[in-house]
Amino acid sequence: MRPEKTNFSFGMSRSQRPMHTYSIIARDPETGKFGAAVQSHWFAVGTICLWAEPGIGAVATQALVDPGYGKLGLELMRAGKSAPDALKGLLAADEFRETRQVAVIDSMGLVMAHTGGKTIPAAGHHVGKEYSVQANMMLNDRVWPAMALAFETATGDLAGRMMATLEAGQAAGGDVRGQQSAALVVVTGEPTGRPWTDRTFDLRVDDHPRPLEELRRLIVLQRAYNHMNAGDKAMEHRNHPKALEEYGAAAGLAPENLEVVYWHAVALVNMQRLDDALPLFRSVFARDRSWVTLTPRLVAAELIPDDPQLIKRICEA
């Protein structure tokens, strides 16, 4: 890494880092959600390469990366520029454009990608309908075609399709240096005014011998916790049937997660289904007695009935 002076009229930072990698950006036409995912043999690749904003679009910036492409690309699209116009403007202002690899997608699904002539081979990109895959410093030139095919043929939600795309890139050869980190982001198609809910997936594996395996595990866990969050919201509104539905879905995804199992049991208690709840409490308490300590404290928060005999039965499960 070496700092160099920039002549960007947009005020882009000239901080460069050699993020040689492969990635995907995409828009789900059914939900309007935007996503971006990446893997690289570089520490914490997701902190620099992936940029996404609800209702605006997504950017992947890599090779001899300047993160300003992400920040300014989103700003330009927020101001009304299309993805192609935004990227063209940024490239025109960058004297080091030939060292860059960048892809941009906007709220209309318009996509543009750039692979500079000085990026390290094997390097290239493929722009498809509402997505782009791009890669540089790959073992071979089969990586991005394999990624494109995987995304176009995968089923499921956007996170799952992007995960399959990264795995296809790795199976085709991946980064010539091997694996180290990966990341995946999905944001809503329209902002809700609650940024903490607009990022439905925001996952990073910063340093791992098999980052894609770990990222896939985290995606499943995130889905489970998305259900948990919906269950918690239902509990706040005393909608016990909805809470039970959400906690049950979470338990199906993460049956070994004590948090998931415990709150599923609490929801059953509030549905007056103690006999169904007790085996779940028992399985949690057998593995960690701290949950026994927690249980009576739920009364003060009105998350469980104020019934000493009931609490006693649960804690003795």
C-alpha positions in Angstrom: 0.0 0.0 0.0 1.2 3.5 -0.8 -0.5 6.8 -0.5 -0.6 8.9 -3.7 -2.0 12.3 -4.5 -5.4 12.3 -6.1 -6.8 14.8 -8.7 -10.4 13.6 -8.2 -12.8 16.6 -8.5 -15.3 14.7 -6.4 -12.9 14.9 -3.4 -12.3 11.1 -3.5 -9.7 9.8 -1.0 -6.6 8.4 -2.6 -6.2 5.6 0.0 -5.3 2.5 -2.0 -5.3 -1.1 -0.8 -4.6 -4.2 -2.9 -8.1 -5.8 -2.5 -7.7 -8.5 -5.3 -10.8 -10.5 -5.1 -14.1 -11.6 -6.7 -17.5 -10.3 -5.9 -21.1 -9.9 -7.0 -23.6 -7.0 -6.9 -27.3 -7.6 -7.6 -30.9 -6.4 -7.4 -33.8 -8.7 -6.7 -36.5 -7.6 -9.2 -39.3 -9.1 -7.0 -38.4 -7.4 -3.7 -36.3 -4.5 -4.9 -33.6 -5.6 -2.5 -29.9 -4.9 -3.2 -27.1 -7.2 -2.4 -23.3 -7.5 -2.6 -21.0 -10.3 -1.7 -17.2 -10.8 -1.8 -14.4 -13.2 -1.0 -10.6 -12.5 -1.1 -7.3 -13.5 0.3 -7.1 -10.3 2.2 -8.0 -9.4 5.8 -11.5 -8.0 6.4 -12.4 -7.6 2.7 -16.0 -6.6 3.4 -15.1 -3.4 5.3 -13.8 -1.7 2.2 -15.2 -3.4 -0.9 -19.0 -3.6 -0.4 -21.3 -0.6 -0.4 -25.1 -0.7 -0.4 -28.0 1.7 0.5 -31.7 1.0 0.6 -33.6 2.4 -2.3 -30.4 3.6 -4.0 -28.2 0.7 -5.1 -24.9 -1.1 -4.5 -21.2 -0.8 -5.4 -18.3 -3.3 -5.3 -14.9 -1.6 -5.5 -11.8 -3.8 -5.7 -8.4 -4.5 -7.3 -6.2 -1.5 -6.3 -9.2 -0.4 -4.4 -10.3 3.1 -3.6 -13.3 3.0 -1.2 -14.3 6.4 -2.4 -16.0 4.7 -5.4 -18.4 3.2 -3.0 -19.2 6.3 -1.0 -19.4 8.7 -4.0 -21.1 6.2 -6.3 -24.0 6.0 -3.8 -24.0 9.7 -3.4 -24.3 10.3 -7.1 -27.1 7.8 -7.5 -28.9 9.4 -4.5 -28.6 12.7 -6.4 -30.4 11.1 -9.5 -27.5 9.7 -11.6 -27.9 6.3 -13.1 -25.4 3.6 -12.2 -23.7 3.9 -15.6 -23.5 7.7 -15.5 -22.2 7.6 -11.9 -19.4 5.1 -12.7 -18.5 6.9 -15.9 -18.1 10.2 -14.0 -15.9 8.6 -11.3 -13.7 6.8 -13.8 -13.2 10.0 -15.9 -12.0 11.8 -12.8 -9.6 9.1 -11.7 -6.1 9.0 -13.3 -5.6 5.6 -11.8 -8.7 4.1 -13.3 -6.8 1.3 -15.1 -5.8 -0.2 -11.7 -9.5 -0.4 -10.6 -12.2 -2.9 -10.8 -15.7 -1.5 -9.9 -19.3 -2.5 -10.5 -22.4 -0.4 -9.8 -26.1 -1.1 -9.8 -29.0 1.4 -9.3 -32.6 1.3 -8.2 -33.8 0.7 -11.8 -31.6 -2.3 -12.1 -29.1 -0.6 -14.5 -25.6 -2.0 -14.1 -22.1 -1.0 -15.2 -18.8 -2.6 -14.5 -15.2 -1.7 -15.2 -12.1 -3.8 -15.2 -9.0 -1.7 -15.7 -6.2 -2.8 -18.1 -3.7 -2.8 -15.2 -5.6 -5.2 -12.9 -3.8 -8.4 -12.2 -4.8 -11.4 -14.4 -6.8 -13.4 -14.5 -9.3 -10.5 -14.4 -12.7 -9.7 -15.9 -16.3 -9.2 -15.3 -19.7 -10.2 -16.6 -22.8 -8.0 -16.6 -26.1 -9.7 -16.6 -29.7 -8.7 -16.0 -29.7 -6.7 -12.7 -26.4 -8.1 -11.6 -22.7 -8.1 -12.2 -19.9 -10.4 -11.2 -16.2 -9.3 -11.3 -12.9 -10.9 -10.4 -9.2 -10.1 -10.5 -6.0 -12.0 -9.5 -7.9 -15.2 -10.1 -6.3 -18.6 -10.7 -7.9 -18.7 -14.2 -10.4 -17.0 -16.4 -13.2 -19.4 -15.7 -14.1 -17.9 -12.4 -16.5 -15.0 -13.3 -18.3 -17.0 -16.0 -18.9 -19.7 -13.4 -20.2 -17.1 -11.0 -22.6 -15.7 -13.6 -24.0 -19.1 -14.4 -24.4 -19.9 -10.7 -26.3 -16.7 -10.0 -28.6 -17.1 -13.0 -29.5 -20.7 -12.1 -29.6 -20.5 -8.3 -33.0 -20.4 -6.5 -34.0 -18.9 -3.2 -33.6 -15.4 -1.7 -31.0 -12.9 -2.8 -28.6 -13.8 0.0 -28.7 -17.5 -0.9 -28.2 -16.9 -4.6 -25.2 -14.6 -4.0 -23.8 -17.2 -1.6 -24.0 -19.8 -4.4 -22.3 -17.4 -6.7 -19.3 -17.0 -4.4 -19.1 -20.8 -4.0 -19.1 -21.3 -7.7 -16.3 -18.8 -8.1 -14.2 -20.7 -5.5 -15.0 -24.1 -7.1 -13.8 -22.7 -10.5 -10.4 -21.7 -9.0 -11.0 -18.6 -7.0 -8.3 -16.2 -5.8 -4.8 -17.5 -6.9 -3.5 -16.8 -3.4 -6.3 -18.9 -1.7 -9.0 -17.8 0.8 -9.1 -15.5 3.9 -12.2 -13.4 4.3 -15.7 -13.0 2.9 -18.7 -10.7 3.4 -22.3 -10.4 2.3 -24.8 -7.5 2.6 -28.5 -7.2 1.7 -30.5 -4.1 2.1 -34.2 -3.3 1.5 -35.5 -1.9 -1.8 -36.9 1.1 -0.1 -35.7 2.9 3.1 -38.0 2.6 6.1 -36.5 5.4 8.1 -35.1 2.7 10.5 -31.6 1.9 9.2 -31.2 -0.9 11.7 -34.0 -2.8 10.0 -33.0 -1.9 6.4 -29.9 -4.1 6.4 -31.4 -7.6 6.5 -28.0 -9.2 6.1 -24.7 -7.6 7.1 -22.2 -10.4 7.6 -18.4 -10.5 7.6 -15.9 -13.2 8.1 -12.7 -11.3 8.5 -10.1 -14.0 8.9 -10.8 -17.7 8.4 -9.2 -20.7 6.7 -12.6 -21.5 5.0 -14.5 -18.2 4.9 -17.2 -19.3 2.6 -18.2 -22.2 4.8 -18.3 -19.8 7.8 -20.3 -17.2 5.8 -22.9 -19.8 4.8 -23.3 -20.8 8.5 -23.8 -17.1 9.4 -26.4 -16.7 6.7 -28.5 -19.5 8.2 -28.0 -18.0 11.6 -29.0 -14.5 10.4 -32.2 -15.9 8.9 -33.0 -17.5 12.3 -32.4 -14.3 14.1 -34.5 -12.4 11.6 -37.3 -14.7 12.7 -36.3 -14.1 16.4 -36.5 -10.4 15.9 -39.9 -10.7 14.4 -40.9 -12.9 17.3 -39.7 -10.4 19.8 -41.8 -7.7 18.1 -44.8 -9.9 18.2 -44.2 -10.5 21.9 -44.1 -6.7 22.5 -47.5 -6.5 21.0 -48.8 -9.5 22.9 -49.4 -11.3 19.6 -48.5 -14.7 21.0 -49.5 -16.8 18.0 -47.3 -14.7 15.7 -44.4 -14.9 18.2 -44.8 -18.7 18.4 -44.8 -18.9 14.6 -41.6 -16.8 14.3 -39.8 -18.5 17.1 -40.7 -21.9 15.7 -39.3 -20.9 12.3 -36.1 -19.8 14.0 -35.8 -23.0 15.9 -36.2 -25.0 12.7 -33.2 -23.1 11.2 -31.0 -23.2 14.4 -32.1 -26.1 16.6 -28.9 -26.1 18.6 -28.9 -22.4 19.4 -29.9 -22.0 23.1 -31.3 -18.5 22.6 -33.6 -19.6 19.9 -34.8 -22.7 21.8 -35.4 -20.7 25.0 -37.5 -18.0 23.5 -39.5 -20.5 21.6 -40.3 -22.1 25.0 -41.3 -18.8 26.5 -43.7 -18.2 23.6 -45.3 -21.6 24.3 -45.8 -20.7 27.9 -47.6 -17.5 26.9 -49.8 -19.7 24.7 -50.6 -21.7 27.8 -48.8 -24.7 26.3 -46.6 -25.5 29.2 -46.3 -29.2 28.5 -44.9 -28.4 25.1 -42.5 -25.8 26.6 -41.0 -27.9 29.4 -38.9 -30.2 27.2 -37.4 -27.2 25.5 -36.6 -25.5 28.8 -35.1 -28.8 30.0 -32.8 -29.0 26.9 -31.6 -25.5 27.5 -31.1 -25.8 31.2 -29.1 -29.1 30.8 -26.5 -27.2 28.7 -26.4 -23.9 30.6 -27.9 -23.2 34.0 -27.6 -19.4 33.6 -31.0 -19.6 31.7 -32.5 -20.9 35.0 -31.3 -17.7 36.7 -32.8 -15.6 33.9 -36.3 -17.1 33.9 -37.8 -15.5 37.1 -36.5 -12.2 35.9 -38.9 -12.3 32.9 -41.8 -11.5 35.2 -40.7 -7.9 35.8 -40.6 -7.4 32.0 -44.1 -9.0 31.6 -42.6 -11.6 29.3 -43.9 -14.5 31.3 -46.9 -14.7 33.7 -46.4 -13.7 37.4 -47.2 -17.2 38.7 -44.7 -18.5 41.3 -45.9 -22.1 40.8 -45.4 -21.8 37.0 -41.9 -20.4 37.4 -41.1 -23.2 39.8 -42.1 -25.8 37.4 -40.1 -24.2 34.6 -37.0 -23.8 36.7 -37.2 -27.4 37.8 -37.6 -28.8 34.3 
